[in-house]
């Protein structure tokens, strides 16, 4: 399958992360412990306006994996919503209709546009929803989500295809190009170069006036959703007024964890 160029990557084949990075994913536990210790600082993040935030888990994960993220958003004044679909066994096509019904339910129940936060595969779902239902979506934040360039460059490819019954090679090329392209709503892609599951280059958006990349230094793939610097960035992005977008301010208590924008190069 050819790599898909979304303007942020060269059109070339990429390799999955190295065995060393894959084995180092266990440090996600340390990220969780650090976040618990840093919770007082995290609560100083920008406050939410009560709008709904739908949080989508990664491959093989459940709502338990996003519990800390959702609890954090609720404490800051957002209204988080779990996906409620059990374990994520994947399938962009297989899950598409269920996710559209879920988004519509949250939108109709709250009467407000919904921000979507997707972790890994959940971020791919989030971008797909924003493409097809933009009138219901306020903002999209992805966490370590492989949607751009050579999306086969992941150590989870075989697992995804086994549990979902869908192969990446058989996906509609137009769908892949659309998900990798510009979204009709503001979006922020959080990623880390030390990701042991997906090649970090597959997480990069083409930066525009309403799209940005935010690099979390030294985070892991399984820990980025509980990483303190990532949580702060998610809250900061979602706290923007509806219809507004300004670049992420990398100052604050976790400034050292964010790479400068000019450092983000493929």
ZIBELVEN-V125199 format. One record per backbone hydrogen bond with DSSP energy under -0.5 kcal/mol. CO is the residue of the C=O (numbers start at 1). NH is the residue of the N-H. If there is no record, write none. Layout:
[[CO & NH] [CO & NH]]
This chain:
[[3 & 5] [4 & 6] [4 & 149] [10 & 12] [18 & 22] [19 & 23] [20 & 24] [22 & 25] [23 & 26] [24 & 27] [25 & 28] [26 & 29] [27 & 30] [27 & 31] [28 & 32] [29 & 33] [30 & 34] [31 & 35] [32 & 36] [33 & 37] [34 & 38] [36 & 39] [38 & 41] [38 & 42] [39 & 43] [41 & 44] [42 & 45] [51 & 79] [52 & 115] [53 & 55] [53 & 81] [54 & 56] [54 & 117] [56 & 119] [58 & 61] [61 & 88] [62 & 65] [63 & 66] [64 & 67] [66 & 70] [67 & 71] [68 & 72] [69 & 73] [70 & 74] [71 & 75] [72 & 76] [73 & 78] [74 & 77] [76 & 48] [77 & 50] [78 & 80] [79 & 53] [81 & 55] [87 & 89] [88 & 60] [91 & 95] [92 & 96] [93 & 97] [95 & 99] [96 & 100] [97 & 101] [98 & 102] [99 & 103] [100 & 104] [101 & 105] [102 & 106] [103 & 107] [104 & 108] [105 & 109] [106 & 110] [107 & 111] [114 & 138] [114 & 139] [115 & 54] [116 & 118] [116 & 141] [117 & 56] [118 & 120] [118 & 143] [119 & 122] [120 & 123] [120 & 124] [121 & 125] [122 & 126] [123 & 127] [124 & 128] [125 & 129] [126 & 130] [127 & 131] [128 & 132] [129 & 133] [133 & 136] [134 & 137] [136 & 114] [138 & 186] [139 & 116] [140 & 188] [141 & 118] [142 & 144] [142 & 190] [143 & 120] [144 & 146] [145 & 147] [149 & 4] [149 & 151] [150 & 153] [152 & 154] [153 & 199] [154 & 157] [156 & 160] [157 & 161] [158 & 162] [159 & 163] [160 & 164] [161 & 165] [167 & 170] [168 & 171] [172 & 175] [172 & 176] [173 & 177] [174 & 178] [175 & 179] [176 & 180] [177 & 181] [178 & 181] [186 & 140] [187 & 212] [188 & 142] [188 & 190] [189 & 214] [190 & 144] [191 & 216] [192 & 195] [197 & 155] [199 & 202] [200 & 203] [201 & 204] [202 & 147] [202 & 148] [205 & 207] [208 & 211] [210 & 187] [211 & 208] [212 & 189] [214 & 191] [214 & 216] [215 & 217] [215 & 259] [216 & 219] [220 & 224] [223 & 226] [223 & 227] [227 & 231] [228 & 232] [229 & 233] [230 & 234] [231 & 235] [232 & 236] [233 & 237] [234 & 238] [235 & 239] [237 & 240] [241 & 244] [248 & 250] [252 & 255] [254 & 257] [255 & 258] [257 & 217] [257 & 259] [260 & 263] [261 & 264] [263 & 265]]
